[in-house]
């Protein structure tokens, strides 16, 4: 299992998605939908 932040210094987290769980401070509906469409298994917003 890999936990991936979408906003990293050197790469876009969406490019490395393949059944990953996303854990991010960002959590708008659009960002969640984009992550799921890109192959994320689950999106966990930081609260």
C-alpha positions in Angstrom: 0.0 0.0 0.0 1.2 3.5 -0.8 -0.2 6.7 0.7 0.3 9.6 -1.8 -0.1 13.3 -1.4 -1.3 14.9 -4.7 0.8 18.1 -4.3 4.5 17.3 -4.2 7.5 19.4 -5.1 8.8 17.4 -8.1 5.8 15.6 -9.5 2.1 15.6 -9.8 0.6 12.9 -7.6 -2.1 12.1 -10.2 0.7 10.8 -12.5 1.6 7.9 -10.1 -1.9 6.7 -9.2 -2.8 3.1 -9.7 -5.0 1.8 -7.0 -3.6 4.1 -4.4 -5.1 5.6 -1.2 -4.9 9.3 -1.3 -4.5 11.2 2.0 -4.5 14.9 1.4 -5.3 18.3 3.0 -7.1 19.1 -0.2 -10.4 17.5 -0.5 -12.8 19.4 -2.8 -15.3 17.3 -4.7 -13.4 18.0 -7.9 -10.1 16.8 -6.5 -11.7 13.7 -5.1 -13.4 13.0 -8.4 -10.2 13.5 -10.3 -8.2 11.2 -8.0 -10.8 8.5 -8.3 -11.0 8.8 -12.0 -7.2 8.5 -12.2 -7.3 5.2 -10.4 -7.3 6.0 -6.7 -8.8 3.3 -4.5 -9.8 5.6 -1.7 -9.5 9.4 -0.9 -9.0 10.3 2.8 -9.1 14.0 3.4 -7.0 15.3 6.3 -9.2 16.9 8.9 
